[in-house]
Amino acid sequence: MKTDPKNYKELTQPVYVLEEDRLRKNLSLIANVAKKANVEIILAFKAYALWKTFPIFKEYISATTASSLSEAHLGYEEFGTPCHTFSPAYTDYEFEEIAKYSSHLTFNSLTQYDRYHLKARQYNKALSLGLRVNPEYSEVGTLLYNPCSPGTRFGILAEKLPEILPEDVDGFHVHCHCESGSDVFERTLVHIEEKFAKWFPQLKWINFGGGHLMTRADYDIDKLIQILQHFHSRYPWLKVILEPGSAFGWQTGSLVSQVVDIVEYRGYRTAILNVSFTAHMPDCLEMPYHPTVRGAETLENGGETTEPTTYRLGGNSCLSGDWMGNWRFDHKLQIGENIIFEDMLHYTTVKTNTFNGISHPAIALLHSNNELEMLREYSYEDYRVRMD
Ligand SMILES: Cc1ncc(COP(=O)(O)O)c(C=O)c1O
């Protein structure tokens, strides 16, 4: 089907549209940073896992990062390389497979390391093991996204690490950014080095996690390259890895939806759409953030919709809070017309499936004689085919 990307008027049902040219632009920028800064930049599946586009990614990058068995499986099978894997907690029933699908495997705690490090090497001799550390410094304002917030479950504190690391630990993993600029990385790196540089001579690699939003228009790329080059000059033996997710899918497409009805309730006018904020754009409610709608002005202080062309947009789920407001359009909305939410590729297409590839609990029916009938069990294939 040929379509006009200005308005997608040929589309009459909801579609996330990924634009190849925009994706390639991001990939090429990222590949360029990796080359100039002499680091490896890998794709975090938690933000983007549309595996049918992996052949395009492979023209620019050569590895990926996973946080679950399904993501590691996807990387191994569909990307074609073993993953850099980190999980807050590996489980006995998944560990063997995870180890087989990984090249690097990072533990979130010393108890997880103790429990699994020997098994890891037993299942996959080539595995390089790492520990996630917590620098206790992050400038991420939204607590939901701050891995260093008080009481966090992520990473080992410097005071808990032994002076001499176990022999089979090759690397540190430290993730403390979210949609951050290189200035934030520069300030955060000071804390990372202050707390953890004394262990660097014992390491082969360091992974500075995700959240480096290098494809955002105002991101200072030269500064990032410079920071990384200087880091190399201080610790030339360390291989540096970055694993952003958002940066790959940033501004690469939209969610096209349609107006289904317009309802009014005492001063509030809502255009009900055939998509849902909670089901299809969950970060809008979780973060929360106000998405850009093509051709409309976003009104941050959305109260009553007294102007004739101002609307709340409502989702088609039964959740009372499945709406956002307000947007001012330049015309009265008509049933059937397209509403295009911008920048809806990263995180949406993974969160609306099985976020992070986390194995879905089975569903069972307990009969009155205590017989438990398994109605449905989920597998990697369920995760994979949802993005088919
Ligand atoms: C450990 C880890 N790595 C990478 C990422 C990807 O971050 P982003 O998509 O913000 O670049 C995340 C995001 O939560 C993460 O937790």
Ligand as a Chemical Component Dictionary entry (heavy atoms), coordinates in Angstrom:
data_LIG
# 
_chem_comp.id                   LIG 
_chem_comp.type                 NON-POLYMER 
_chem_comp.pdbx_formal_charge   0 
_chem_comp.three_letter_code    LIG 
# 
loop_
_chem_comp_atom.comp_id 
_chem_comp_atom.atom_id 
_chem_comp_atom.alt_atom_id 
_chem_comp_atom.type_symbol 
_chem_comp_atom.charge 
_chem_comp_atom.model_Cartn_x 
_chem_comp_atom.model_Cartn_y 
_chem_comp_atom.model_Cartn_z 
_chem_comp_atom.pdbx_ordinal 
LIG C1 C1 C 0 20.186 -1.969 32.504 1  
LIG C2 C2 C 0 19.600 -1.126 31.418 2  
LIG N1 N1 N 0 20.277 -0.985 30.263 3  
LIG C3 C3 C 0 19.782 -0.239 29.237 4  
LIG C4 C4 C 0 18.579 0.411  29.343 5  
LIG C5 C5 C 0 18.068 1.204  28.164 6  
LIG O1 O1 O 0 17.899 2.537  28.502 7  
LIG P1 P1 P 0 17.376 3.601  27.449 8  
LIG O2 O2 O 0 16.312 2.976  26.641 9  
LIG O3 O3 O 0 16.871 4.721  28.288 10 
LIG O4 O4 O 0 18.555 3.992  26.618 11 
LIG C6 C6 C 0 17.834 0.307  30.543 12 
LIG C7 C7 C 0 16.553 0.974  30.698 13 
LIG O5 O5 O 0 15.853 0.878  31.659 14 
LIG C8 C8 C 0 18.352 -0.492 31.597 15 
LIG O6 O6 O 0 17.676 -0.654 32.741 16 
# 
loop_
_chem_comp_bond.comp_id 
_chem_comp_bond.atom_id_1 
_chem_comp_bond.atom_id_2 
_chem_comp_bond.value_order 
_chem_comp_bond.pdbx_ordinal 
LIG C1 C2 SING 1  
LIG C2 N1 SING 2  
LIG C2 C8 DOUB 3  
LIG N1 C3 DOUB 4  
LIG C3 C4 SING 5  
LIG C4 C5 SING 6  
LIG C4 C6 DOUB 7  
LIG C5 O1 SING 8  
LIG O1 P1 SING 9  
LIG P1 O2 DOUB 10 
LIG P1 O3 SING 11 
LIG P1 O4 SING 12 
LIG C6 C7 SING 13 
LIG C6 C8 SING 14 
LIG C7 O5 DOUB 15 
LIG C8 O6 SING 16 
# 
